Amino acid sequence: MALTDARAAVAIPDDMEDAVGAALPTQGCTAFFAAEEMVRLHPGDHVLVQAAAGGVGSLLVQLAKRRGCVVYGTAGSDDKLDLLRKLGVDVAINYRKNDFCDVIRAARGDDGIDVIFDSLGGDAVRRGMKLLAAGGRMVCFGAASHAGGGGMAPQILKDLKFVASFGFPHPIPLLMNSKSIIGINMLRLSDQRPLVLKRCLENVVALALDGTLTPIVGGRYPASQLAEAHAFLEGRGSMGKLVITWE
């Protein structure tokens, strides 16, 4: 049994696949809030989606293509690049082989990027800000590059180094260059503004039902293999959402 605020719940059809339904509240709402509520995308906008083969990233790609945008997407393997191309990504970038900044500058020159959706954090945000055109927006909703790490350094030092890697943006340069940084924390939003979450969820369910949005299910594991599922996720080989089933 699960208990939730009724204002943050939306009914789904009985025939909707469980895995698809499971992706809509978290990944779906995050993508919709980022791409439809926090920014306005226009046909012809150039949009970068970091970690575009992930659960949120793959939905952001679909939402951006729905608006007629030119989409650049990063991923860490050729298999993931194939998925991105199937989703409609115009420029698929293997970040293990190519620097995303170099690829985009080669394609755009001085014209820059209109919107960046960043789930990596750290250095990717600092470097991405330099790619933004006037009026460009950086939308941050994660810090995946801080995951793992290892090594012998105390955790506090690792955390401080990661925080510093973002750079130190100040309102004056943002104002002078007409750029903006937007931060998203869906847990805080769901706690304080459940009606916003409900609105997002209603929209993503409707888009899933009409085929506009298709959550990618990258794997299914029984609960007895929970450790294996975590290992697969941490190895960054997963695409879309992983689903755990109880039988």
N, C-alpha and C positions, 0 to 999 in steps of 0.2 A: 504494500500500500504506500502511496506517495501523497503528501499533503502540499498543496500550493494555493496561492492566491487565485481565485476564480477569474479575476480580471486579466491574468496572464496566461490563461488557458484557452485553446481553440480546439474545437472538435475536428477530427480528421475522418475521412471515409473508412468504412470497414475494410474495403479492398485495397487501401494504400499499403504498400510494402512496409513492414515494421522498420527496416533500416532507413528508408526514406523519411518516414515520420520522425525517427530519432534524430535525423540530421537537421530538421527544420527549426526546432527551438533554439539551438545553440549556433551552429554554423550558419544556418539560413538567416536567422535574425541579425547576427553580427554583420553578415554581408549586406543585407538589405539596409540596415541602419547606416552603415558606412557609405554605401553607394547611392542611396535614395534619400536619406534624411540629412546627413551631414554635408554632402556635396550635391551639386546638380551637374550631371554629365550631359554633354551635348554631342550631336553627330559631328564626327571629325575630330573630337578631342583625342589627344594622345595620352594613354593611360598605362602606367606600369603596375603590375600586380606581382609582388614578391611572394615566393613560395606558392606559385599559382596552381600547383597540382594538389594542394592540400584541401581539406574540407571547406574552409572559408574561401581560400583562394580560387578554387574552381568555380564556386558560385559567383564570386566577384567578376570573374572573366565573363560568365554568362550574362550578368547584369550589365556589364559595360558593352558587350556586343549587342545586347538588346537596345541600347541607346545609340548604336551606330558609331561607337568609338574604335579607334585604332589601338589595339592592345598589345603590349609587350609583357611577356610572362617569364619568370625565372623558375628553374627547377634544377635538381641535381643529378639527373640521369637521362639518357637518351629515350628510355621507355616513357619517362614522364613528359619529355618534350613531345613525343608522339601523341600523348593524351591532350596536351595543350593545343596542338594543332587541330585535333578533332573537335575541340571546344571552340575553335575559331581564333585562337591567338595568332596575331599577324607576325610577330617576331618572337620566337621561342629561344630563350637564352639558357644554356647550361652553365650555371655559375661555377661549376668545378673546372670548366675549361676556359671560360671567357669572363672578363670583367664586365658586369652589366653596364657600368658607366661608359666604358669604351664602346660597347655595341650601340648604345643609345646615342652617344655623341656622333658616331659614324653615320647613323641613320638620320639624326635630326639636326646636326650642326649646332648653330646657335639658337634654334627655335625652341628647344627644350620640351619638357613634359608638362601636361596640364594637371594631372592628378597621379599621385603615387599611393597605393595601398600597401602599407608595410606591416608585416607581422614578425619581422626579424629583430628590429631594434638596434641599438648601438651604432656601430660604424655605418651600417646600411642607411640609417636615417640621416646622419651627418653628410654622407656622400650624396644621397638622394636629393637633399635640399639644393645642392649645386646644380642639379639637372632641371629644377623647376623653372618654367617660364614665368613671366610676369602674370600674376593672377593664379599661379600654381598653388596646389594644396597637397600637403603631406598628411595622410590619414594613418595614424599609428594605432594598432590594436593588439600588439603582442611583442614578445621579446624572446623569440625562439633561439636567437643566436647566443643567448645566455644559458641555454640548457646544457646540462652535462658539465663539461669542463675538466674535472679531475685535477691532477697535479697536487703539489704540496702546499701551495700558498693558502693562507687563512681565507675563509669564505668572505669575510668583510673586505679584504683587499681585492678579491675578485669582483665583488659587488661594486666597490668604488671605481675600479677600472672600467667596468661595464657602463656605469653611469656616465663617466667622463667621456666614453667613446661616442656618446650621442652628440658631443659638442655642447656649447652653451648658447643657444639662440636667445637673442634679446629682441624686444618688441620694435626697437628703432630700425634695425636692418630689415626686419620683416615688413615694417611699414614702408620703408624707402623702396624696397624691391617688390612690394605688393605680393608677398607670399604668406602662407599661413600653415600652422601646424595644428592638427586636430587629434585629440586623444580619445579613445573609446574604451570603456570598461563596462561590459554588458552586465556584470554582476551588480555593480553599483546602480546601473540604470534600472535593472529589474527590481531592486530593493526600493528605490526612491520614486520610480515612475513606471509602475506596472502597466498603465494604460498605453504608454509608448511601446512597451514590449508587446502588448496585445495587438496594437496596430501593425507592428512589423510582422508578427506571426500570422495574422489574418492575410496579409499581403503575400507572404512567402508560400502559405498553403495554397492560395489561389493561383499563384504562378506555377507551383508544382503540379497542380491539377490540370492546368491548361497546357502543360508541357514546356513552358518557357524556362523553368528551372528544373534541372535534373541533378540532385545530389549524387556524387560519385561514391560508391561503396567499394572501398579498396580491399576489404577482407572481412571474413566472419570467423569468430573463434568461440568455441564453447567456453563456459565459465571455468572449466577445469584447465584450460590453457591460457588463463589470464596473464601469467608471467610471460608466455611466448608472445602474446599480443603486445605487451608493453615493450618487450625487447625489439619486436619488429618496428614499432612506432619510434622508439628511441634511435633505431638504426637509420631512420629517415628514408626507408625504402617504401613507405606506405604512400598510397594515393587516395585522396578523398577521406572518407570516414571509415574507421574500423568499428565493427559491431560485435558485441559480446552477447551470446545467447545462453539462456538458462533452459534446460530441457528436463 
